[in-house]
Amino acid sequence: MKQSHFGTRILQDNFNMKSAILPNQTHFLNLRLVMWLLILILSIQFIHANNGHGLWLQNKSAAKVNVVCSKKSPTLTIAINELKEGWQGKKGAKIVLTIKNDKALKGDGFKLTTNGIQANTELGILYGAYELLRRQATTKNIKEEVSNPSYQHRVLNHWDNMDGSIERGYAGQSIFWRRGADEFVTTEKDKVLWQEYARANASVGINGAVVNNVNSNPSMLKTETLKRVKDIADVLRPYGVKVYISAKFSSPSVIGGLKSSDPLNPEVIKWWQDKAKEIYTMIPDFGGFLVKANSEGQAGPQDYGRTHADGANLLADAVKPYGGIVMWRAFVYTTSKEDRAKQAYNEFMPLDGKFHDNVIIQVKNGPIDFQPREPFSPLFGAMKK
């Protein structure tokens, strides 16, 4: 009863306890305060240490591991560090990272062996390191096997605006762009966020990111903005994540000083060639362009009586010498009485086979957009080429 009464008094008169409690109760109170203080300190430290940015890579090594690699590079250093920091296997184990040509491996595929990781590329080693850690974290058996990517381009499309906002506001503020006079000045905080982002992507096999909204601002292609893109690319590169840009089709006339953006106009063709050269001079591994054209009021080749193939091929030719690609959106519709679900099919089906080989037609899952239920787009099965 006394302890119960004591607890009640603490709640009722916590500012005047010294005059209301006995010496032994004071000692008990001090112990409780110390305990709560320790819990508070530990909680604050935990919150500060784990901000969630590591996603599934939260495990810290419970045992030392000896990682051996005969080659050196930023990407291989990341792989080695990830294994050392996240190792959950046998204490003192020896893991050998080997880069050599193996016909069983494709692209950045890898082979888990009994004593290490083998790949044809450095990125293959990094992906293998993450797979090894994933298996340890999920208590799956680690056995010798080959893992090859099913898709060459595994890209995230961001809807980040140049003012720092994100369209529809699902994810707070952009980590790539921000408001203010210093929006193009790269800080160490920016680099930390980009590095955490790149690590998260690489850990699940993502190798590309479109860093701006598909409803593109033409200023994205200005030199000042491209310098910011270069800074992003430099941080993402060691993790194998290429940077892409969503480009506005009318850029030659909006920011380039030309009278037209006609894809068959020689001046327009040269403008895009020069712009591609500028970008690849700054970012040698630039992935390419994503384009939304002639949809929801966006400019496009149809403004000049040209086709989607004419527009896509213009940009594809500009980036092809550098190994770049163009992702041309097939989700198109205009405000009319025509069934929206048919418009993309009617516009793109006649063009099947007319796009250059470094053009990817990007089709949305559904033909209508953001519906609770809708069938998959008929273009998936219809466009054979």
VOPAGU-2260 file (C-alpha; in pm, 1 decimal, decimal comma):
REM VOPAGU-2260
SITE   aa  ch    i         X         Y         Z
SITE  MET   A    0       0,0       0,0       0,0
SITE  LYS   A    1     282,5     237,8      78,9
SITE  GLN   A    2     445,0     181,8    -261,0
SITE  SER   A    3     114,9     240,3    -431,7
SITE  HIS   A    4      58,8     556,7    -230,7
SITE  PHE   A    5     416,0     668,3    -306,4
SITE  GLY   A    6     355,3     628,2    -678,8
SITE  THR   A    7      36,2     831,3    -654,0
SITE  ARG   A    8     211,0    1111,1    -468,1
SITE  ILE   A    9     481,9    1131,4    -735,5
SITE  LEU   A   10     218,5    1188,5   -1001,9
SITE  GLN   A   11      17,9    1433,7    -793,2
SITE  ASP   A   12     292,3    1641,3    -638,6
SITE  ASN   A   13     610,3    1582,8    -834,1
SITE  PHE   A   14     737,2    1935,3    -770,0
SITE  ASN   A   15     718,9    1910,6    -389,5
SITE  MET   A   16     837,4    1555,8    -320,3
SITE  LYS   A   17    1126,0    1641,3     -86,4
SITE  SER   A   18     894,1    1746,8     193,1
SITE  ALA   A   19     653,0    1458,3     140,9
SITE  ILE   A   20     874,3    1144,6     126,5
SITE  LEU   A   21    1099,5     952,1     362,4
SITE  PRO   A   22    1478,3     899,7     316,2
SITE  ASN   A   23    1446,2     542,7     185,6
SITE  GLN   A   24    1186,7     660,7     -64,0
SITE  THR   A   25    1421,6     936,1    -177,5
SITE  HIS   A   26    1684,5     672,6    -253,6
SITE  PHE   A   27    1428,6     471,8    -451,1
SITE  LEU   A   28    1321,3     782,9    -641,2
SITE  ASN   A   29    1681,5     867,4    -731,7
SITE  LEU   A   30    1732,8     516,6    -873,1
SITE  ARG   A   31    1422,9     548,8   -1084,3
SITE  LEU   A   32    1530,9     887,0   -1215,1
SITE  VAL   A   33    1874,7     749,1   -1304,4
SITE  MET   A   34    1715,5     455,8   -1485,3
SITE  TRP   A   35    1482,8     677,8   -1685,6
SITE  LEU   A   36    1772,3     911,0   -1768,8
SITE  LEU   A   37    1981,9     619,9   -1899,5
SITE  ILE   A   38    1691,8     495,9   -2110,0
SITE  LEU   A   39    1644,3     845,8   -2252,1
SITE  ILE   A   40    2014,0     882,8   -2338,3
SITE  LEU   A   41    2029,1     540,7   -2503,7
SITE  SER   A   42    1710,5     614,2   -2700,5
SITE  ILE   A   43    1847,8     943,4   -2828,9
SITE  GLN   A   44    2173,5     777,0   -2931,7
SITE  PHE   A   45    1983,4     499,9   -3112,3
SITE  ILE   A   46    1764,5     747,9   -3299,5
SITE  HIS   A   47    2069,5     949,8   -3399,2
SITE  ALA   A   48    2266,5     643,5   -3508,4
SITE  ASN   A   49    1987,7     476,6   -3706,0
SITE  ASN   A   50    1798,0     721,2   -3925,5
SITE  GLY   A   51    1665,8     447,4   -4151,4
SITE  HIS   A   52    1878,1     552,5   -4448,8
SITE  GLY   A   53    2059,6     217,8   -4442,1
SITE  LEU   A   54    1733,7      34,9   -4518,5
SITE  TRP   A   55    1802,8    -341,3   -4497,7
SITE  LEU   A   56    2177,4    -292,1   -4446,4
SITE  GLN   A   57    2150,3    -241,8   -4070,4
SITE  ASN   A   58    2351,0    -539,6   -3947,5
SITE  LYS   A   59    2695,2    -466,6   -3807,3
SITE  SER   A   60    2963,1    -730,8   -3830,0
SITE  ALA   A   61    2954,0    -981,1   -3545,4
SITE  ALA   A   62    3282,3   -1138,3   -3655,2
SITE  LYS   A   63    3590,0   -1036,9   -3851,1
SITE  VAL   A   64    3627,5   -1153,5   -4208,5
SITE  ASN   A   65    3937,7   -1151,5   -4431,0
SITE  VAL   A   66    3845,8   -1011,4   -4774,5
SITE  VAL   A   67    4107,6   -1062,3   -5046,9
SITE  CYS   A   68    4104,0    -878,6   -5381,0
SITE  SER   A   69    4400,2    -834,2   -5616,1
SITE  LYS   A   70    4255,1    -526,2   -5786,7
SITE  LYS   A   71    4169,3    -180,5   -5654,4
SITE  SER   A   72    3897,2      68,4   -5746,2
SITE  PRO   A   73    3630,3     279,1   -5571,7
SITE  THR   A   74    3366,1      15,3   -5650,5
SITE  LEU   A   75    3575,7    -273,8   -5519,5
SITE  THR   A   76    3657,6     -74,4   -5206,2
SITE  ILE   A   77    3284,4     -36,9   -5141,4
SITE  ALA   A   78    3233,0    -411,9   -5185,7
SITE  ILE   A   79    3515,8    -491,7   -4944,3
SITE  ASN   A   80    3392,8    -244,9   -4683,2
SITE  GLU   A   81    3033,7    -370,4   -4707,8
SITE  LEU   A   82    3148,2    -727,4   -4642,8
SITE  LYS   A   83    3367,8    -626,9   -4350,4
SITE  GLU   A   84    3104,6    -405,0   -4189,0
SITE  GLY   A   85    2805,7    -634,0   -4240,4
SITE  TRP   A   86    2957,9    -982,1   -4213,3
SITE  GLN   A   87    2739,2   -1224,8   -4019,6
SITE  GLY   A   88    2918,8   -1544,6   -4112,7
SITE  LYS   A   89    3194,0   -1754,4   -3960,9
SITE  LYS   A   90    3456,3   -1567,8   -3762,2
SITE  GLY   A   91    3787,8   -1538,6   -3943,5
SITE  ALA   A   92    3646,8   -1657,5   -4277,2
SITE  LYS   A   93    3840,4   -1576,4   -4594,9
SITE  ILE   A   94    3646,9   -1431,7   -4890,3
SITE  VAL   A   95    3821,8   -1395,4   -5226,8
SITE  LEU   A   96    3688,2   -1145,0   -5483,8
SITE  THR   A   97    3784,9   -1250,9   -5836,1
SITE  ILE   A   98    3731,6   -1065,9   -6163,9
SITE  LYS   A   99    3777,8   -1288,6   -6467,1
SITE  ASN   A  100    3591,8   -1365,0   -6786,9
SITE  ASP   A  101    3333,8   -1638,4   -6741,6
SITE  LYS   A  102    3094,6   -1721,5   -7027,6
SITE  ALA   A  103    2831,4   -1830,7   -6776,8
SITE  LEU   A  104    2807,4   -1473,5   -6650,4
SITE  LYS   A  105    2621,8   -1198,1   -6838,1
SITE  GLY   A  106    2669,1    -826,0   -6787,9
SITE  ASP   A  107    2709,4    -751,0   -6419,5
SITE  GLY   A  108    2614,5   -1101,1   -6313,9
SITE  PHE   A  109    2810,8   -1285,3   -6046,1
SITE  LYS   A  110    2888,5   -1629,2   -5910,5
SITE  LEU   A  111    2887,0   -1714,0   -5541,8
SITE  THR   A  112    3152,9   -1974,9   -5470,6
SITE  THR   A  113    3245,0   -2172,6   -5161,3
SITE  ASN   A  114    3513,7   -1918,6   -5073,5
SITE  GLY   A  115    3415,3   -1594,4   -5240,6
SITE  ILE   A  116    3259,0   -1401,1   -5527,9
SITE  GLN   A  117    3347,0   -1415,8   -5897,1
SITE  ALA   A  118    3230,7   -1173,6   -6169,4
SITE  ASN   A  119    3324,8   -1033,5   -6508,4
SITE  THR   A  120    3293,7    -675,1   -6382,8
SITE  GLU   A  121    3356,3    -473,7   -6069,1
SITE  LEU   A  122    2985,7    -405,3   -6035,9
SITE  GLY   A  123    2923,6    -778,1   -6050,3
SITE  ILE   A  124    3148,2    -813,2   -5745,2
SITE  LEU   A  125    2952,4    -541,7   -5563,5
SITE  TYR   A  126    2617,7    -704,5   -5643,8
SITE  GLY   A  127    2759,6   -1037,2   -5528,9
SITE  ALA   A  128    2868,9    -883,4   -5200,2
SITE  TYR   A  129    2517,7    -755,5   -5133,9
SITE  GLU   A  130    2370,5   -1094,7   -5223,2
SITE  LEU   A  131    2605,7   -1267,4   -4980,0
SITE  LEU   A  132    2505,6   -1027,9   -4700,9
SITE  ARG   A  133    2137,9   -1068,9   -4788,1
SITE  ARG   A  134    2162,1   -1444,2   -4755,3
SITE  GLN   A  135    2334,9   -1412,6   -4420,3
SITE  ALA   A  136    2071,9   -1168,3   -4295,2
SITE  THR   A  137    1786,1   -1394,3   -4402,2
SITE  THR   A  138    1957,3   -1715,7   -4283,0
SITE  LYS   A  139    1945,5   -1861,1   -4633,7
SITE  ASN   A  140    2195,2   -2122,9   -4739,2
SITE  ILE   A  141    2499,8   -1989,4   -4917,5
SITE  LYS   A  142    2580,6   -2227,9   -5199,8
SITE  GLU   A  143    2766,7   -2204,4   -5528,1
SITE  GLU   A  144    2541,7   -2059,1   -5796,9
SITE  VAL   A  145    2526,6   -1805,1   -6081,0
SITE  SER   A  146    2304,7   -1495,5   -6079,5
SITE  ASN   A  147    2255,1   -1293,1   -6399,0
SITE  PRO   A  148    2041,7    -978,6   -6444,0
SITE  SER   A  149    1715,2   -1023,5   -6633,4
SITE  TYR   A  150    1712,8    -661,9   -6752,6
SITE  GLN   A  151    1999,6    -441,9   -6864,8
SITE  HIS   A  152    1843,8    -111,1   -6759,0
SITE  ARG   A  153    1695,4    -103,2   -6407,4
SITE  VAL   A  154    1597,8     260,8   -6367,3
SITE  LEU   A  155    1403,0     473,8   -6119,7
SITE  ASN   A  156    1208,5     769,7   -6260,7
SITE  HIS   A  157    1197,7    1054,4   -6009,8
SITE  TRP   A  158     932,3    1323,5   -6024,5
SITE  ASP   A  159    1153,1    1582,8   -5856,9
SITE  ASN   A  160    1105,9    1946,6   -5955,6
SITE  MET   A  161    1388,5    2198,0   -5976,2
SITE  ASP   A  162    1235,5    2404,1   -5694,5
SITE  GLY   A  163    1294,8    2116,3   -5452,3
SITE  SER   A  164     938,7    1986,7   -5445,8
SITE  ILE   A  165     824,3    1645,8   -5563,9
SITE  GLU   A  166     513,5    1613,5   -5777,9
SITE  ARG   A  167     215,4    1483,5   -5578,4
SITE  GLY   A  168     421,3    1529,7   -5262,2
SITE  TYR   A  169     455,4    1163,8   -5173,6
SITE  ALA   A  170     811,5    1183,1   -5043,7
SITE  GLY   A  171     881,4    1521,0   -4886,8
SITE  GLN   A  172    1150,1    1735,1   -5048,4
SITE  SER   A  173    1393,5    1636,5   -5321,2
SITE  ILE   A  174    1745,4    1523,2   -5230,7
SITE  PHE   A  175    1866,1    1636,2   -5575,8
SITE  TRP   A  176    1721,9    1988,5   -5593,4
SITE  ARG   A  177    1633,5    2252,7   -5337,6
SITE  ARG   A  178    1488,5    2600,5   -5312,0
SITE  GLY   A  179    1697,3    2911,2   -5265,2
SITE  ALA   A  180    1981,8    3106,0   -5418,4
SITE  ASP   A  181    2227,3    2824,9   -5341,4
SITE  GLU   A  182    2022,5    2552,3   -5509,5
SITE  PHE   A  183    2308,2    2455,2   -5742,8
SITE  VAL   A  184    2582,2    2465,0   -5477,4
SITE  THR   A  185    2671,7    2109,9   -5373,7
SITE  THR   A  186    2728,1    2064,5   -5000,5
SITE  GLU   A  187    2870,5    1775,7   -4798,9
SITE  LYS   A  188    2518,0    1705,9   -4671,8
SITE  ASP   A  189    2403,9    1665,8   -5032,3
SITE  LYS   A  190    2683,2    1418,5   -5098,6
SITE  VAL   A  191    2597,0    1213,4   -4790,4
SITE  LEU   A  192    2233,0    1182,8   -4899,0
SITE  TRP   A  193    2331,7    1092,3   -5256,7
SITE  GLN   A  194    2577,3     832,0   -5130,2
SITE  GLU   A  195    2311,7     674,3   -4907,3
SITE  TYR   A  196    2070,4     678,2   -5201,1
SITE  ALA   A  197    2325,7     515,6   -5433,4
SITE  ARG   A  198    2404,7     247,1   -5176,2
SITE  ALA   A  199    2037,3     163,9   -5130,1
SITE  ASN   A  200    1991,6     134,6   -5506,9
SITE  ALA   A  201    2297,7     -81,5   -5563,4
SITE  SER   A  202    2198,7    -314,0   -5280,5
SITE  VAL   A  203    1885,3    -416,8   -5473,8
SITE  GLY   A  204    2031,0    -399,6   -5825,8
SITE  ILE   A  205    1908,4     -57,6   -5943,6
SITE  ASN   A  206    2160,1      87,4   -6192,4
SITE  GLY   A  207    2002,1     412,7   -6309,3
SITE  ALA   A  208    1809,8     718,1   -6191,8
SITE  VAL   A  209    1623,0     992,2   -6377,3
SITE  VAL   A  210    1684,4    1281,5   -6139,3
SITE  ASN   A  211    1403,9    1515,3   -6249,0
SITE  ASN   A  212    1033,3    1518,6   -6327,1
SITE  VAL   A  213     912,3    1383,1   -6659,4
SITE  ASN   A  214     719,9    1710,5   -6687,3
SITE  SER   A  215    1058,3    1862,5   -6745,5
SITE  ASN   A  216    1176,8    2218,2   -6691,7
SITE  PRO   A  217    1380,3    2327,2   -6997,7
SITE  SER   A  218    1640,0    2473,4   -6760,5
SITE  MET   A  219    1749,4    2115,6   -6687,7
SITE  LEU   A  220    1965,2    2132,3   -6999,6
SITE  LYS   A  221    2137,0    2461,0   -6910,6
SITE  THR   A  222    2507,1    2437,8   -6830,8
SITE  GLU   A  223    2458,1    2559,8   -6473,4
SITE  THR   A  224    2210,2    2280,9   -6403,0
SITE  LEU   A  225    2424,2    2018,8   -6574,8
SITE  LYS   A  226    2708,3    2099,2   -6333,8
SITE  ARG   A  227    2477,6    1993,6   -6049,3
SITE  VAL   A  228    2391,1    1676,3   -6239,9
SITE  LYS   A  229    2764,5    1608,7   -6275,5
SITE  ASP   A  230    2807,3    1636,3   -5897,9
SITE  ILE   A  231    2526,2    1384,1   -5849,1
SITE  ALA   A  232    2674,1    1148,8   -6108,7
SITE  ASP   A  233    3017,4    1161,0   -5944,6
SITE  VAL   A  234    2872,5    1034,5   -5615,8
SITE  LEU   A  235    2648,8     768,5   -5773,0
SITE  ARG   A  236    2913,1     633,2   -6013,2
SITE  PRO   A  237    3108,3     399,0   -5777,6
SITE  TYR   A  238    2779,7     223,8   -5696,6
SITE  GLY   A  239    2706,5     163,9   -6065,2
SITE  VAL   A  240    2407,7     401,2   -6076,2
SITE  LYS   A  241    2396,7     604,4   -6398,5
SITE  VAL   A  242    2226,1     942,8   -6412,7
SITE  TYR   A  243    1954,1    1018,4   -6667,9
SITE  ILE   A  244    1775,2    1346,5   -6742,1
SITE  SER   A  245    1414,8    1406,9   -6837,5
SITE  ALA   A  246    1444,5    1648,3   -7131,0
SITE  LYS   A  247    1186,5    1890,0   -7266,5
SITE  PHE   A  248    1144,5    1834,1   -7638,2
SITE  SER   A  249    1107,9    2204,9   -7713,9
SITE  SER   A  250    1442,4    2294,5   -7550,0
SITE  PRO   A  251    1612,9    2404,8   -7877,1
SITE  SER   A  252    1359,9    2685,5   -7921,0
SITE  VAL   A  253    1296,6    2757,9   -7550,7
SITE  ILE   A  254    1658,1    2783,8   -7428,9
SITE  GLY   A  255    1860,5    2731,5   -7746,7
SITE  GLY   A  256    1757,6    3041,7   -7937,8
SITE  LEU   A  257    1626,1    2851,4   -8239,7
SITE  LYS   A  258    1300,0    2936,2   -8411,8
SITE  SER   A  259    1188,0    2575,4   -8418,8
SITE  SER   A  260    1227,6    2238,5   -8245,5
SITE  ASP   A  261    1132,8    2039,6   -8555,8
SITE  PRO   A  262    1315,6    1704,4   -8529,8
SITE  LEU   A  263    1397,2    1704,4   -8902,8
SITE  ASN   A  264    1540,4    2058,0   -8900,6
SITE  PRO   A  265    1922,8    2046,5   -8950,9
SITE  GLU   A  266    1975,3    2325,0   -8695,4
SITE  VAL   A  267    1771,0    2135,7   -8436,1
SITE  ILE   A  268    1960,4    1814,3   -8508,8
SITE  LYS   A  269    2292,4    1994,3   -8456,8
SITE  TRP   A  270    2165,7    2157,8   -8135,4
SITE  TRP   A  271    2090,3    1819,2   -7980,1
SITE  GLN   A  272    2423,9    1679,7   -8100,4
SITE  ASP   A  273    2608,7    1970,6   -7940,2
SITE  LYS   A  274    2408,5    1937,1   -7619,5
SITE  ALA   A  275    2484,0    1563,5   -7601,5
SITE  LYS   A  276    2854,3    1633,4   -7651,1
SITE  GLU   A  277    2847,9    1891,1   -7369,5
SITE  ILE   A  278    2676,3    1648,6   -7132,8
SITE  TYR   A  279    2906,9    1355,1   -7206,6
SITE  THR   A  280    3213,3    1575,3   -7171,8
SITE  MET   A  281    3098,3    1647,7   -6815,8
SITE  ILE   A  282    2944,6    1305,6   -6742,4
SITE  PRO   A  283    3113,3    1030,6   -6949,8
SITE  ASP   A  284    2874,1     760,2   -6824,9
SITE  PHE   A  285    2555,2     966,0   -6868,5
SITE  GLY   A  286    2266,1     723,7   -6924,0
SITE  GLY   A  287    2056,1     925,7   -7167,0
SITE  PHE   A  288    1721,5    1104,6   -7193,6
SITE  LEU   A  289    1368,2    1035,2   -7077,0
SITE  VAL   A  290    1106,9    1225,1   -7280,5
SITE  LYS   A  291     737,8    1297,1   -7240,5
SITE  ALA   A  292     610,8    1450,8   -7563,8
SITE  ASN   A  293     271,3    1542,4   -7711,4
SITE  SER   A  294      87,1    1443,6   -7397,0
SITE  GLU   A  295     -97,5    1654,7   -7140,1
SITE  GLY   A  296       8,0    1975,8   -7314,2
SITE  GLN   A  297     377,6    1889,5   -7345,8
SITE  ALA   A  298     549,9    1989,3   -7669,8
SITE  GLY   A  299     652,2    1717,7   -7911,1
SITE  PRO   A  300     726,3    1621,1   -8271,4
SITE  GLN   A  301     358,4    1616,9   -8364,9
SITE  ASP   A  302     360,5    1996,0   -8327,1
SITE  TYR   A  303     559,4    1995,6   -8652,3
SITE  GLY   A  304     368,2    1719,9   -8831,2
SITE  ARG   A  305     627,3    1457,3   -8733,1
SITE  THR   A  306     586,4    1123,0   -8556,9
SITE  HIS   A  307     697,2     996,8   -8217,8
SITE  ALA   A  308     961,2     791,1   -8400,8
SITE  ASP   A  309    1099,2    1108,2   -8564,6
SITE  GLY   A  310    1130,3    1273,8   -8224,0
SITE  ALA   A  311    1277,4     977,2   -8039,4
SITE  ASN   A  312    1527,1     897,0   -8315,5
SITE  LEU   A  313    1652,9    1256,5   -8317,9
SITE  LEU   A  314    1767,1    1226,7   -7956,1
SITE  ALA   A  315    1875,3     864,8   -7995,5
SITE  ASP   A  316    2115,5     959,8   -8274,2
SITE  ALA   A  317    2260,8    1237,7   -8058,2
SITE  VAL   A  318    2348,3    1007,1   -7766,3
SITE  LYS   A  319    2432,3     689,0   -7958,3
SITE  PRO   A  320    2803,2     770,9   -8017,2
SITE  TYR   A  321    2843,4     776,3   -7637,7
SITE  GLY   A  322    2642,3     463,0   -7559,9
SITE  GLY   A  323    2335,1     649,8   -7437,8
SITE  ILE   A  324    1969,0     554,4   -7469,7
SITE  VAL   A  325    1637,7     736,4   -7502,5
SITE  MET   A  326    1330,6     632,9   -7303,7
SITE  TRP   A  327    1030,6     767,6   -7494,0
SITE  ARG   A  328     701,5     757,8   -7305,8
SITE  ALA   A  329     411,8     584,7   -7479,1
SITE  PHE   A  330     161,4     709,4   -7222,0
SITE  VAL   A  331      14,4     986,9   -7435,2
SITE  TYR   A  332    -325,8    1142,8   -7456,1
SITE  THR   A  333    -488,0    1474,3   -7539,3
SITE  THR   A  334    -808,6    1625,2   -7409,9
SITE  SER   A  335   -1072,8    1493,3   -7646,4
SITE  LYS   A  336   -1383,0    1275,3   -7661,9
SITE  GLU   A  337   -1175,5     983,2   -7782,4
SITE  ASP   A  338   -1128,7     693,3   -7542,9
SITE  ARG   A  339    -801,6     764,4   -7361,8
SITE  ALA   A  340    -715,2     394,5   -7342,8
SITE  LYS   A  341    -700,4     378,9   -7725,1
SITE  GLN   A  342    -488,5     686,1   -7794,0
SITE  ALA   A  343    -145,5     542,5   -7713,4
SITE  TYR   A  344    -225,3     225,0   -7908,7
SITE  ASN   A  345    -340,3     419,9   -8213,9
SITE  GLU   A  346     -33,7     646,3   -8211,9
SITE  PHE   A  347     239,1     389,8   -8145,9
SITE  MET   A  348     127,5      69,0   -8317,2
SITE  PRO   A  349     189,5     203,0   -8671,3
SITE  LEU   A  350     544,6     295,2   -8560,3
SITE  ASP   A  351     645,3     -49,6   -8434,9
SITE  GLY   A  352     989,1    -123,8   -8578,8
SITE  LYS   A  353    1060,8     235,5   -8682,3
SITE  PHE   A  354    1242,5     336,6   -8362,6
SITE  HIS   A  355    1622,5     318,1   -8353,3
SITE  ASP   A  356    1783,0      37,6   -8154,5
SITE  ASN   A  357    1880,4     260,1   -7858,2
SITE  VAL   A  358    1521,2     375,6   -7803,4
SITE  ILE   A  359    1309,6     215,5   -7530,9
SITE  ILE   A  360     934,7     275,0   -7550,5
SITE  GLN   A  361     828,1     329,4   -7191,1
SITE  VAL   A  362     474,2     197,8   -7143,1
SITE  LYS   A  363     270,7     253,6   -6828,2
SITE  ASN   A  364     117,9     -52,9   -6664,9
SITE  GLY   A  365    -235,0      69,1   -6732,5
SITE  PRO   A  366    -367,5     266,0   -7030,8
SITE  ILE   A  367    -583,5     507,4   -6829,7
SITE  ASP   A  368    -368,0     620,3   -6533,4
SITE  PHE   A  369    -404,2     595,5   -6155,9
SITE  GLN   A  370    -723,9     390,7   -6152,5
SITE  PRO   A  371    -811,0     150,2   -5869,5
SITE  ARG   A  372    -848,0    -121,9   -6131,6
SITE  GLU   A  373    -752,8    -125,6   -6497,6
SITE  PRO   A  374    -609,9    -378,3   -6745,0
SITE  PHE   A  375    -246,1    -368,2   -6848,1
SITE  SER   A  376    -168,4    -161,2   -7155,1
SITE  PRO   A  377    -229,9    -346,8   -7484,1
SITE  LEU   A  378      98,3    -206,2   -7614,1
SITE  PHE   A  379     289,8    -460,2   -7403,5
SITE  GLY   A  380     179,8    -748,5   -7622,6
SITE  ALA   A  381     113,0    -556,9   -7942,4
SITE  MET   A  382     447,1    -389,5   -8015,3
SITE  LYS   A  383     652,3    -694,2   -8116,5
SITE  LYS   A  384     967,6    -495,0   -8197,2
